[in-house]
Amino acid sequence: MHPLLEKKGFIVDVDGVVGRGDTPIPEGVMAVNRLRKLGKRIVFVSNNSTRSRRILFERLRRFGLEIKEEEIIVTTHATAVYIRDENKKARVYTTGEEGLKDELRLAGLEIVDYDEADYLVVGLNRYITYSDIKKALRLCLRNDVRYIATNPDRLYPAEDGPIPGTGMIVGALYWMTGREPDVIIGKPSRVIMEQALKTLGLEGEEVAVIGDQLDVDVPAGKEIKADTALVLTGVTTEKNLNELKKRHGFEPDYVLRTLNSIFGD
Amino acid sequence: MHPLLEKKGFIVDVDGVVGRGDTPIPEGVMAVNRLRKLGKRIVFVSNNSTRSRRILFERLRRFGLEIKEEEIIVTTHATAVYIRDENKKARVYTTGEEGLKDELRLAGLEIVDYDEADYLVVGLNRYITYSDIKKALRLCLRNDVRYIATNPDRLYPAEDGPIPGTGMIVGALYWMTGREPDVIIGKPSRVIMEQALKTLGLEGEEVAVIGDQLDVDVPAGKEIKADTALVLTGVTTEKNLNELKKRHGFEPDYVLRTLNSIFGD
């Protein structure tokens, strides 16, 4: 029996583990459903900052995953929850897309234009304009404005090549002002990982963190002292694994061809 | 007589010295015309990366300046000249606006989409899209692509507050890829300052560099061993001068209330 099967809970990445965009990864979906049948607690954690939790939930259901919406933690929702817990009356300006705005509103927060804001929330926006960046810049220059980034992702692999992540905006602001976010919510930040543990009702030692990105999912797991497993169904492959280990200077506790390899398949 | 009047040539910044946007600064315009009557050689140097030299020339003529188009060096034109001198057959992808594209074409360079380019030229674009940044990102990741930035300006003071400069894009790319431009053309880079000296036909010691930005114009002057004078008609004021000197750890050779103060007015 695979040692990971002794864990009580699993924190599972979405992209590259159970799906790629709108396409399911059958081995990943099957493995999650098998883990659930064994009574394991499961939570999905995604750094996606453009989709609401509801939208991601519907996608995972279409993949054939038997889950509840509450078992999904995505940075849009996690950011809104974090800010609401910190300041229920926060007045938020965000660079983000509708998915992020929806979650901020659902959390009871007010979305305002930049000159009325006391929170700057930076999330990816594939329709971003110069004016959006100008507004974020002006807030970034104000010490009385709290600056939260949904996630630190620099770039993503798309089908035809890399595309910019939220780091595009974080980097532009850093270069212009010297300021980095006060808080980053997404992996490998412990903020989102602690939300995941809270949802599971478990301690870090009792869970395994499963993901496809060595530099994101492995440090995220280490933040909460969980065991980590890297699957080779996403950006990490048998081919680049050794080079990635060498480049980053750390490695996962386990490497799995697919998540289903946990069952010896 | 002001010691700067012993210089044979003057390298004069545009914004904050002879004009603010479309509005002339009368003392600056008058002083330049007086210098010219004394037989001084004059060249204007601007970090503007959205306007062609022709457009800037027409603006300066409207200000009442008696100049020729060849006496203007602006990063749109200077970038095109630099690339042409380096590689006449360069195939350029640029993030920039029409003003920059016009200059690249005028220099005989071919403007292509990113997947056909061997030069990436980053200049400010107030209509930039996610797709533009994606294309720049992909070129930035390629070692066989030469990466030129028109200028390093992080932000500009606009009437209602700061607005992003070219540094917005340079910073986004740096954050995503770790790569900085191979060459930066605009001040304080010596690239544009050497083009200015060449136009004047003078050595650095024979000229004065006049500008309104301590952190840009003073190091630009020092790059070519010219004397530097800071005017207080732009971003630097009597009020913030000492704080700026302290912050940057250097100062200009002279401070002038307006450029016309060179004549004791």
Chai-1 contact restraints between the chains, C-beta under 6 A:
chainA,res_idxA,chainB,res_idxB,connection_type,confidence,min_distance_angstrom,max_distance_angstrom,comment,restraint_id
A,R126,B,Y130,contact,1.0,0.0,6.0,A-B,restraint_1
A,I128,B,Y130,contact,1.0,0.0,6.0,A-B,restraint_2
A,Y130,B,R126,contact,1.0,0.0,6.0,A-B,restraint_3
A,Y130,B,I128,contact,1.0,0.0,6.0,A-B,restraint_4
A,I133,B,P164,contact,1.0,0.0,6.0,A-B,restraint_5
A,I133,B,M168,contact,1.0,0.0,6.0,A-B,restraint_6
A,K134,B,I163,contact,1.0,0.0,6.0,A-B,restraint_7
A,K134,B,P164,contact,1.0,0.0,6.0,A-B,restraint_8
A,L137,B,P164,contact,1.0,0.0,6.0,A-B,restraint_9
A,R138,B,G161,contact,1.0,0.0,6.0,A-B,restraint_10
A,R154,B,M176,contact,1.0,0.0,6.0,A-B,restraint_11
A,L155,B,M176,contact,1.0,0.0,6.0,A-B,restraint_12
A,G161,B,R138,contact,1.0,0.0,6.0,A-B,restraint_13
A,I163,B,K134,contact,1.0,0.0,6.0,A-B,restraint_14
A,P164,B,I133,contact,1.0,0.0,6.0,A-B,restraint_15
A,P164,B,K134,contact,1.0,0.0,6.0,A-B,restraint_16
A,P164,B,L137,contact,1.0,0.0,6.0,A-B,restraint_17
A,G167,B,W175,contact,1.0,0.0,6.0,A-B,restraint_18
A,G167,B,M176,contact,1.0,0.0,6.0,A-B,restraint_19
A,M168,B,I133,contact,1.0,0.0,6.0,A-B,restraint_20
A,M168,B,A172,contact,1.0,0.0,6.0,A-B,restraint_21
A,G171,B,G171,contact,1.0,0.0,6.0,A-B,restraint_22
A,G171,B,A172,contact,1.0,0.0,6.0,A-B,restraint_23
A,G171,B,W175,contact,1.0,0.0,6.0,A-B,restraint_24
A,A172,B,M168,contact,1.0,0.0,6.0,A-B,restraint_25
A,A172,B,G171,contact,1.0,0.0,6.0,A-B,restraint_26
A,A172,B,A172,contact,1.0,0.0,6.0,A-B,restraint_27
A,W175,B,G167,contact,1.0,0.0,6.0,A-B,restraint_28
A,W175,B,G171,contact,1.0,0.0,6.0,A-B,restraint_29
A,M176,B,R154,contact,1.0,0.0,6.0,A-B,restraint_30
A,M176,B,L155,contact,1.0,0.0,6.0,A-B,restraint_31
A,M176,B,G167,contact,1.0,0.0,6.0,A-B,restraint_32
